[in-house]
């Protein structure tokens, strides 16, 4: 059975993500205690129900992280596909969202301020975050989050999933990246008025950067680094690794490098390629 666990910080968009699963045909349960998850799975199996499950688990049930990890390992050992999605956002964004909705934080009954509650929640859930694919919703609206969830679900995962993501530094760095590489030292096609309208997936940009020795050295160096360390991460039972490649605007150099790395890694790892800023590109 395919099971998607959604967790994350209060106010970051877990309800939106769970609703997207429901719209995609998942049987969804909100705020299920982890100790009940195996029983829920058995219930559907006994009914002969092949429904995919979407389950939200978070701080409201005072989740025991060690117990959650045990339940996840048990379900996987029984042959079930268990994927974990962690939704988060910057502290200042979460404070603003709580202020706008006038909701109280689930930990507010512990005589904690909102910021203290958010910090405690982040620390509590951090071990679960390390097992999950993370989406930072700080700069997303609900529709963008739904799309990000849908794109992630399209990838069939067996073993380590490597996420290659291009972005523009002037729009901020992605908080969910395990590694960030800076392409701003490479020759910039933006300053060629004929190349400027294209992005890194277009042939004119690829031809230009294919002929730049520095660009080839950069791709080779990043490929060598991640090819050396990804197997080690896989041995440590990591499910997801996010590698972010940035340039100034996220249109040309970062997109090009992500595409070239994807070509090299596609026969070795499950890949999810995302382009945050590139015009006419929304991920694939």
C-alpha positions in Angstrom: 0.0 0.0 0.0 1.2 3.5 -0.8 1.2 5.7 2.4 2.1 9.4 2.5 2.8 11.0 5.9 2.5 14.8 6.0 4.1 16.6 8.9 5.5 20.0 9.5 5.2 23.3 11.3 1.8 24.7 12.4 0.7 27.4 9.8 3.0 26.1 7.1 0.3 24.6 4.9 -0.2 20.9 6.0 -4.0 21.2 5.5 -3.5 22.4 2.0 -1.1 19.5 1.2 -3.5 17.0 2.8 -6.4 18.4 0.7 -4.3 18.0 -2.4 -3.8 14.3 -1.6 -7.5 13.9 -1.1 -8.2 15.5 -4.5 -5.7 13.0 -6.0 -7.7 10.0 -4.7 -6.0 9.4 -1.4 -8.0 8.3 1.7 -6.9 11.1 4.1 -6.9 11.3 7.9 -5.9 14.4 9.8 -3.9 14.3 13.1 -3.8 10.6 13.4 -1.8 9.3 16.4 1.1 7.3 15.0 0.4 4.2 17.1 -2.9 3.9 15.2 -1.4 4.0 11.7 -0.7 0.2 11.4 -4.3 -0.5 12.5 -5.6 1.9 9.8 -3.4 0.1 7.2 -4.7 -3.3 8.3 -8.3 -2.1 8.2 -8.0 -1.2 4.5 -6.2 -4.4 3.7 -8.9 -6.5 5.4 -11.5 -4.7 3.3 -9.6 -5.5 0.2 -9.3 -1.7 -0.3 -6.3 -0.6 -2.4 -6.9 3.0 -1.5 -3.7 5.1 -1.1 -3.5 6.6 2.4 -2.6 10.2 3.2 -2.1 10.9 6.9 -1.2 14.1 8.7 0.8 13.7 11.9 2.1 16.7 13.8 2.5 18.4 17.2 -1.2 18.5 18.0 -1.0 14.8 19.0 2.3 15.4 20.8 3.9 13.0 18.4 6.6 10.7 19.8 9.3 10.9 17.1 11.0 7.6 18.2 7.7 5.8 18.0 7.0 7.4 14.6 10.3 6.2 13.2 9.6 2.7 14.5 6.1 2.7 12.9 7.6 3.9 9.6 10.3 1.2 9.6 7.7 -1.5 10.5 5.4 -0.5 7.7 8.3 -0.5 5.2 9.4 -3.9 6.4 5.9 -5.2 5.7 6.3 -4.1 2.0 4.4 -0.8 2.2 5.7 2.3 0.4 5.9 5.0 3.0 6.8 8.5 1.8 7.2 11.5 4.2 6.4 15.1 3.3 7.5 17.9 5.7 6.1 21.4 5.2 7.8 24.4 6.8 8.2 28.1 6.5 10.4 30.9 7.9 9.6 32.0 11.4 8.6 35.5 10.4 6.2 34.2 7.8 4.6 31.8 10.4 4.2 34.7 12.9 2.5 36.8 10.2 0.1 34.0 9.2 -0.9 33.3 12.8 -1.5 37.1 13.3 -3.6 37.3 10.2 -5.8 34.3 11.0 -5.9 35.0 14.8 -5.3 31.3 15.5 -3.5 30.1 18.6 -0.5 27.7 18.3 -1.1 24.1 19.5 1.6 24.7 22.2 0.2 28.0 23.4 -1.5 26.3 26.4 2.0 25.6 27.8 2.4 29.3 28.7 4.7 29.9 25.7 4.8 32.9 23.4 4.1 32.3 19.7 7.8 32.5 18.8 8.7 30.2 21.7 6.0 27.7 20.6 7.3 27.8 17.0 10.8 27.2 18.1 9.9 24.3 20.4 7.8 22.8 17.6 10.6 23.0 15.1 13.1 21.4 17.5 10.6 18.6 18.4 9.9 17.7 14.8 13.4 18.1 13.4 14.3 14.4 13.5 11.2 13.6 11.4 12.2 16.4 9.0 15.5 14.7 8.4 13.6 11.7 7.0 11.3 13.7 4.8 11.1 15.6 1.5 10.8 19.2 2.6 8.8 22.0 1.0 9.4 25.6 2.2 6.1 27.5 1.7 7.5 30.9 2.8 7.1 32.4 -0.7 4.2 30.1 -1.9 0.5 30.6 -2.1 -1.9 27.7 -1.7 -2.0 27.0 -5.4 1.7 26.8 -5.7 1.9 24.4 -2.7 -0.7 22.2 -4.2 1.4 22.1 -7.5 4.6 21.3 -5.6 2.9 18.4 -3.8 1.5 17.1 -7.1 5.0 17.3 -8.8 6.6 15.4 -5.9 4.0 12.6 -6.0 4.6 12.0 -9.7 8.1 10.6 -8.9 8.1 6.9 -8.2 10.6 6.4 -5.4 12.8 3.3 -4.9 15.8 4.1 -2.7 17.3 7.6 -2.6 15.4 10.4 -4.3 17.8 13.2 -5.5 16.1 16.6 -5.9 17.9 19.0 -8.2 16.6 22.5 -7.9 17.6 25.7 -9.7 16.9 29.1 -8.1 17.8 32.8 -8.2 19.8 34.2 -5.3 18.1 37.6 -5.6 14.8 35.8 -4.6 16.4 34.1 -1.6 17.9 30.7 -1.0 15.8 27.6 -0.5 15.6 26.6 3.2 15.1 22.9 2.4 18.4 22.4 0.6 21.0 19.9 1.8 23.6 21.4 -0.5 23.8 24.8 -2.2 26.1 25.6 -5.1 26.7 29.1 -6.4 26.9 29.6 -10.2 27.3 33.4 -10.2 31.0 33.1 -11.0 30.2 31.6 -14.4 29.9 33.6 -17.6 26.4 35.1 -17.7 24.3 34.8 -20.9 22.0 37.5 -19.6 24.5 40.2 -20.8 24.1 38.9 -24.4 20.9 40.6 -25.6 20.3 37.8 -28.1 20.5 35.1 -25.4 18.7 37.0 -22.6 15.1 35.9 -23.6 16.1 32.2 -23.4 16.5 30.0 -20.3 18.9 27.2 -19.4 16.8 24.5 -21.1 16.9 26.2 -24.4 19.5 25.2 -27.0 21.1 28.7 -27.5 21.9 28.9 -23.7 23.1 25.3 -23.6 25.4 25.8 -26.7 26.8 29.0 -25.1 27.6 27.4 -21.8 28.8 24.1 -23.3 31.6 26.2 -24.9 32.6 27.8 -21.6 35.5 25.9 -19.9 34.5 27.3 -16.5 31.0 26.0 -16.8 32.3 22.5 -17.7 34.7 22.6 -14.7 31.8 23.6 -12.4 29.6 20.8 -13.6 32.4 18.3 -13.3 33.4 19.4 -9.8 29.8 19.2 -8.5 29.2 15.9 -10.2 32.4 14.5 -8.6 31.4 15.8 -5.1 27.8 14.5 -5.1 28.7 11.2 -6.8 31.2 10.6 -4.0 28.8 11.4 -1.1 25.4 10.4 -2.3 26.1 6.6 -1.8 27.2 7.4 1.7 23.8 9.1 2.4 22.0 6.2 0.9 23.8 3.9 3.3 22.6 6.0 6.1 19.0 5.3 5.0 18.3 8.9 3.8 15.2 9.0 1.6 15.7 12.4 0.0 18.6 14.8 -0.7 18.0 18.2 -2.1 20.8 19.9 -4.2 20.1 23.5 -4.9 22.0 25.3 -7.8 21.7 29.1 -7.8 22.6 32.0 -10.0 21.5 35.6 -9.9 18.1 35.3 -11.4 17.6 31.6 -11.7 17.0 31.7 -15.4 20.2 30.7 -17.2 23.3 29.3 -15.5 21.6 27.5 -12.6 19.0 25.9 -14.9 21.7 24.8 -17.3 23.8 23.2 -14.6 20.8 21.4 -13.1 19.9 19.9 -16.5 23.5 18.8 -17.1 23.7 17.1 -13.7 20.4 15.4 -14.3 21.7 13.9 -17.5 24.7 12.4 -15.6 22.7 11.1 -12.6 19.5 9.9 -14.3 20.7 6.3 -14.7 21.9 6.0 -11.1 19.3 7.7 -8.9 15.6 8.6 -8.9 15.5 12.3 -9.8 13.1 15.2 -9.3 14.1 18.3 -11.3 12.6 21.6 -10.2 13.2 25.1 -11.6 12.0 27.8 -9.2 12.4 30.9 -11.3 13.0 30.0 -14.9 10.4 31.5 -17.2 8.0 29.0 -18.7 9.4 26.2 -16.5 7.5 24.9 -13.5 9.3 21.7 -12.8 9.2 18.2 -14.2 
